[in-house]
Amino acid sequence: MKQKILLVLAMIMLHSVTFAKGPVKKNGKLQVIGRQLCNEKGEPAQIKGMSSHGIYWFAHCMNRSSMKVLAKDWKVDAVRFALYPNNYKQNPNYYTKQVDELVNIAEELGIYCIIDWHAMDHGNPNDLIDDAKVFWEHMSKTHAGKDHVIYEICNEPNKTPWSEVKRYANTIIPIIRKNDNKTVILVGTPDWSSNLAAAAKSPLKYDNIMYSFHFYAKSHKNRKAFVDAIQKIPVFVSEWGTSSYTGDDGNDYESSRIWLDIFDGNNPEKLKISWMNWNLSDKPESSSVFKPGSGVQQKWDNLTESGEWVKKQFKK
């Protein structure tokens, strides 16, 4: 009996040591200095992680079990929780609680998390401004100042100009800052967050703000425009995939590698660019990291070709 107790205590201590050395313990509260994401000491920080697919459909893939594997085995720095506003509207209390629970799990595991208001279906984020106000009022009050939290206030604005996105941001950011004046905020950009040019010309006037950039390796190869933009504004690649922009149609690993090399500092400014891969699900499409059925069975080693490739990127 005594040996069993000692074994349990040893396992608990090992668990604590593992997560004590995690990315949040290492970097502390993130901040934006100039165009670089930095740790609490002001040193450049590069955060790499996995984005969920919509947690409405794939909660079975983004949970305590999978997140523990990501933290311990994959060695990710962060996870991103994609909550579609249209799903939120169906049951605000339920989905608010779901996000809160995921944030708490990430904290226990010592990894960062991005709370993602995954607005895209309406194009203009102002179309759902009332829901966004309620959501961000709660999130910024509940998770104010937590070292491991990042807020992403609109995922992929589309068919709408930067002026409309800016109007939305100028409504939501003050709500957040009233409750939480330090946490990094990511702001989506036009054309499904693939066009940084307008934001670079007319940036927002707040501290600890970054601009989201999304790409899919098989579809998006205009790297010059990206490199030009990061010389003017701080950018966080909050979503990218190895596939085409549809999330399917095979994978382009050569293009993916070129993008990741840029993010690793191979750019004129030597900036370290943080990124989140899409997507942590078992949906039958090219960009998913799990094979169909893996989430239901909780088989986190049942990886797709893309999953195998992406997992290796965290261990370099």
N, C-alpha and C positions, 0 to 999 in steps of 0.2 A: 504493500500500500504506500509506504514511504517513497519507494522508488518511482511509483506512478505520479505522486505529487511533485516530486523533484523534476520529473520529465515534463509535466505540464508547465511548471514554473519556468523551466528552461526554454520551452517553446514560446511562452509569452514574452520572455526577455528577448529572444531572437526576433520575434515579430516587431517588438518595440524598437530594437536597434535598427532593423531593416528600414522602417519608415522614418526613423529619426534622421537617417542620412538621405532622405528623399529631397526632391527639388525645392519644395517650399522651405524646408529647414535650411537648405543650402543658400537659397536666394532671398528669402524673406519677402516682404511686400514689394511688388514690382512697381516701377515708375518709368516715365518717359522723360529722357533728357535729350534735348535736340531732336534728332530723328531716330534715336536708338532706344529700344526697350532695355532697361537696366534693372539690376537687383537693388536691394535697399542700401547697399554701399555705394551705388552709383556706377558699378561696373557693368559692362555690356552683358546682357543675358539673352539667350536664345531658347525659347520654349517650344518643344516639339510634342505633338500629341495626336489623339484620335477624336474625330467628331462622330457622334451618333448619327444615324439616320433619324427621321422623325420619331420622337419617343412615344407618340401616339400609336404607331404601328410596331415599333421595335424595342419596346421596354424590356423584352426578354433578352435583348443583347446588350443593353446598357444598364447594368445593375451591380450590386455589391460583388457578385461572383466574378463577372467579367472585368470589372474595374480593378479588382485585386490582382488578377492575372496581368492586366496591363501595367500596373504599378510594379509588381515584383518580377515578372518574367520578361515583359517587353521593355521595361524601363522607360515608359513614357513620362513626360513631365506634366502632361495635362490631358484633360478630357473636355469635350464640348457637348453640351446638351441642347439639341435642336428641337425647340418647341414651336410648331406652326401655330400662328395666331388663330386660324380657322378651327384648329383642334381645341385650342384653349377656350374659345367661345362656347364650346359645347358643355364644358364643365369647369369653369375657372377655379373653383376651390380644389377640385381633384388634381388638376395639372399644376397648380401653384404648390400644393403639398408635395407632388411628385418631384418637382424641381428642387424644392427645399431639401428633400431627403437625399437626392443625388449630390447636392452641394455638401451636405454633412458627411456623406460617405467619402467624397474626395478629400475632405479635411482629415478624416480619420486615416486615410491612406497616405497623407503627406504629399498629394499632387495638386496642381492647379486645376481650376475648372473655369470654363467659359459658359455663362448663362446666355443662351442665344435665342433672342426673339426672332424666329426664323421667317420673317416677313418677306414674301416674294410673290404670292399668288395675286395680290391686288396691284402689284407694280409700285404704286405710290404709297409709302408707309403712312402717310397722313390719312389714308382711307380707314385705318383702324386705330386712330390716335387715342380714342377714349379707352379702348382696351389696353393699349400700350401704357397710358398714364397710370391706370390701376395696377398693372403688372409691375412696372418699374418703381412705383411708390412702395409696393410691398417688398420687392427684392432688395432695394437699396436701404430700406429700414431693417430688414431681417438680417442681411449679410454685410451691413456697413462695417468697413474697416478690416474685414477678414483678409489675412495675408494671401490666401489661395484663390480669391475670387476675381474674375474679370467679367465685365458686362459688355455684351454685344447687342446694341439697341435696334439694329435692323439688318437683316441678313443680305438680301439681294434686291435692292431697288431696281426697277426696270421699266422701260417705256416712260420714264419720267426724268426731268432734268435735275442736276445737282442742286439748283435753287430750291426745289421741293424737298429734297433730302435734308438740305441745310435747315429749312424751316421746321421740319420734323425734329431734327437734332436740337435745335434751339428751344424746342418745347420740352423734350424729354431730358436732356442733360441737366437743366436747372432743377428738375424734380429729383434726379439722382443726387446732385451735388448738395441739395438741401439736407439730405440724410447722410451722405457719404462723400466727403470732399477729396478723397485721395485715390480711390480705386480706378484702375485703367478702364477706359471706355473705348470700345471699337465701334466705328461708324461705317456702315455700308456705303458703297459708291455706285454710280450709275452703271447701266448695262450689266446687271447681275454681278455687281462688284468686280467687273473686269476693266473698268475705265477710271483711272485715277487722275486724269488730266485736269478736269474741272475743279476737283478738290485741291489739287496742287496750286491752282491759280487763285482760289478763294477759300482758304482753310478756315476752320472754326477757331474761335478765340477762347479756348479753354485749355487748362493744363491737363496732362495725363490723358490725352486723346490720341488715338491711332486710327488709321483708315484701313478698312478691310479690302483685301484683294483676293479674288478667287480665280483659279484656273483649272483646266482639265488638259492634261498633257498631250492628248491626241488632237485636241482642237485649238488650243491657245499657244501660240509660239511667237507672239510679238514681245519679245523680251526687252527690246530697246525701250519701248514705252514704259515698261515697268522700271527699268534701271534709271530712266530719266526722272520718273516720279519720286523714287526713294531719295533722290538728291535734294528734294524740296520738302517732303512731308514724311512723318513716321508711318510706316506701313506694317501691318500684321496680316499674314496670309492665313486667314481663319478657315479656309476651305480649299482643298485641292484634291484632284483625283488622277489616277494613272490612266484613266479611260478618256473617252470623248465627253463633251459637256452633258450628254444625256445620261451619263453614269454607266453606259454600256458600250457595245461596239468594240470590244477588245481593249488592250492596254498598250501604251507606248512608254516603255521603260527608259529608252534613250532620252526622249524629251523630258521625262520626269527627272532623270539624273542631272541634266543640264540646269533645270530649274533649281534643284536642291543645291547644286554647286554654287549658284548665285546667292542663295540664302545663307550658305555657310561662310560668306564673306568674300567670295570671288566676284566683287563688283567694285566700281571706282571709289566708292566711299568706305569700303571694307566693313560695311554694316552687317551685323548678324540679324537675319530676318527670321522671326518665329513663324511656325506653321502648324496646321492641323489637317490631317488626312481625312478625306471622305471615302468610305464610311464604315463605321462599326455596326454592321448588320449582316444578316444571312439572306438578304434579298437576292434573288437569282439575276444578278447583273455584274458586269465586269469590275466595278469599283468597290464591291463589297469585299470585306476581308474574310468573312466566314462563308463556308459552303451552306447551301440551303438546308434548313433543319438543325443546324448547329446550335443556334440559340435556344430552341425549345429543349434540346437535349443537354444544354450547358456544356458542350464540347468545344472548348476554346482553343484546342490544338487542331481543329478541323478547318484548316485554312485554304482559301483559294490561292491561285497563282499570285494574284495581286497582294493578298494577305501575307504570303511568304516574303514577297519582295519588300513590302512596306515595313514589316516587322524588323527586317535587317537594318533599316535606316535608323532605328533608334539605338542600335548598338555600335554605331561608328564613332 
